[in-house]
Amino acid sequence: MAQYAVAGKGCRSGLSLILLTVMLGGCAAQPDSPRGDSSANQHQAQQSIAGDWVSIRRGDTLGQIAQRAGVPLVRLQRFNPGIDPRGLAVGQRVLVPGHRERAPSGGPYRYQIRPGDTFSSVARRFGVSPQAVVAANQGVEPTDLEVGRLIQLPIDVGHDTSSSQAPDPAPASPSRQPASDSQSAKTRSWPWPLEDYTIARHFGKDEHGTLQPMLLTTPSDESPRAVADGQVRFASEMRQLGKVVIIHHPDNLQSVYARCRRLLVDSGQDVTQGTPLCEPGQTNSGDHELLFDMRHGGKPMDPARVLR
């Protein structure tokens, strides 16, 4: 996925807006074991976490968790949309896919029902509509979901549809390109997050070829508002980006609001278009600023193509 250099006074050169960026973790350290038992111990560790929720421990990376579970890193990432690989917090919960589950780039995903799951909760998690999940699983009674049952999730990230049996592709390159116009055309005309604003920096590549997110400034202290209905998947602080809100919308769209001073929403909260999200940060000149990013299937896209 594309990395964004964060410009502005006080920010180090090369810092990135890595809100949904692929991170390849190093090899997990294995405990010492008698000769000949390492394979058995590794297999037991894989069985213990594959298919379960795990809590992040100090020093954990998604790469290490994927290795311990014996699943592809890209599949782990796709089963946890909205989780920032570089911003993992101790105690944060990550869903580790089981070995029967799949997440091909073109969809549909193959998902295993867990205790407490409903079509609606699973749909919200992956940014699809409950109606689409019901339609993709004819013959499955939504009110009587059996734990362990495999269902189809009609995920569409802009690629040709492939079989749910298809293997996961290789992890995306850090130089991933922005979403195409055809992907942007799927969206509706949404309002801007601020009413009184100036585009201080447009979305696009800088002189070094690095994608830069859009930067908005405003002379007032108005709160940025959600550009569309959705669910807050992240509302916390990120290093060098201040407080950040990430919202997942239908059709696998995400909007990101960074450099906030104070948060007004919580993770897991459902919001409607126009909901105040945070208080904007203030620059040395007295203006307020908002780092605004939009993505489709995790790929950066120009907000100007989506907002009216």
CORJORA-V60156 format. One line per field, one symbol per residue. ss: DSSP state (h for helix, s for strand, l for the rest). burial: + if it has 16 or more other C-alpha atoms within 10 Angstrom, else -. Layout:
ss = ???
burial = ???
This chain:
ss = lllssllllllllllslllllllllllllllllllllhhhhhhhhhhhhlllsssllllllhhhhhhhhlllhhhhhhllllllhhhlllllsssllllllsllllllssssllllllhhhhhhhhlllhhhhhhhlllllllllllllsssslllllllllllllllllllllllllllhhhhlllllslllllllssssllsslllllsslsssssllllllsllllssssssssslllsssssssshhhsssssssssssllllllssllllslssssslllllsssssssssllssslhhhlsl
burial = +++++++--------++++++++++----------------+---++-++++---+----++++++++++++++++++++++++++-+----++++++--++++++++++++++---++--+++++++++--++--+----+--+----+++++++++-----+---+-------+-++---++-----+++++--+-----++-----+++++++++-+-+++++++++++++++++--+-+++++++++++++++++++++-+----++--+++++++++-----++++++++++++++++--+--
